[in-house]
Amino acid sequence: MNHRISMSRPATSDGVPGFDAHSRHNGPAKAPGVVKARNAPAAAEALRTRAYEIYLERCEKGAPGDELSDWAQAERELSSR
């Protein structure tokens, strides 16, 4: 019996169905946020630290506010750097 396998994607230059020779050897393309993800722990720590500093400054002055507004202010400050 002769069975034919039908592929929805044509074979590429290296003969492998649905794969590009370049991507097979070099791995998948990296997502745009990959580099940022490596710095995420340091950025998160900086954000927590700054929010805490803002909280201490606010409490020292007796100013009204809450942790959410402290966090939002820290995000604004750090994103503008």
C-alpha positions in Angstrom: 0.0 0.0 0.0 1.2 3.4 -0.8 0.0 6.1 1.6 0.7 9.8 1.1 1.0 12.1 4.0 -0.5 15.5 3.3 1.2 18.5 5.0 -0.5 21.8 5.4 2.9 23.6 5.2 5.2 23.0 2.3 8.7 21.7 2.8 11.3 24.4 3.1 14.7 24.7 1.4 16.2 22.1 3.8 13.4 19.6 3.1 11.8 19.7 6.6 8.1 20.5 6.4 7.1 23.7 8.1 10.5 24.7 9.4 12.9 27.2 8.3 16.5 26.0 8.3 17.8 29.3 9.9 15.3 29.2 12.8 15.9 25.5 13.5 19.6 26.1 14.0 19.5 29.4 15.9 16.4 28.7 18.0 13.3 30.8 18.2 13.2 34.5 17.9 13.4 36.3 21.2 10.4 38.2 22.4 10.8 42.0 22.6 10.6 42.1 26.4 13.3 39.4 27.1 16.0 41.9 27.9 13.8 43.8 30.2 12.8 40.6 32.0 16.4 40.0 33.1 16.3 43.4 34.8 12.9 42.9 36.3 14.0 41.9 39.8 16.3 44.9 40.2 13.6 47.2 38.8 11.0 45.7 41.2 13.3 46.1 44.1 14.0 49.8 43.2 10.2 50.4 43.0 9.6 48.8 46.4 12.4 50.8 48.0 11.3 54.1 46.5 7.6 53.5 47.5 8.8 52.7 51.0 10.9 55.9 51.1 7.9 57.9 49.9 5.8 56.3 52.7 8.3 57.2 55.3 8.5 60.8 54.1 4.7 61.1 54.0 4.4 59.7 57.6 7.1 62.0 58.9 5.3 65.0 57.5 1.9 63.7 58.7 0.6 64.1 55.2 -2.5 62.2 54.0 -2.2 59.3 51.6 -2.0 55.6 51.3 0.3 52.9 50.0 -1.3 52.8 46.6 -0.6 56.5 46.0 3.0 56.0 47.3 3.5 53.2 44.8 2.0 55.2 41.9 4.3 58.1 42.8 7.3 55.8 42.9 6.4 54.3 39.5 6.1 57.8 38.0 9.4 58.9 39.4 11.3 55.8 38.3 9.8 55.7 34.8 10.8 59.3 34.2 14.5 58.5 34.8 
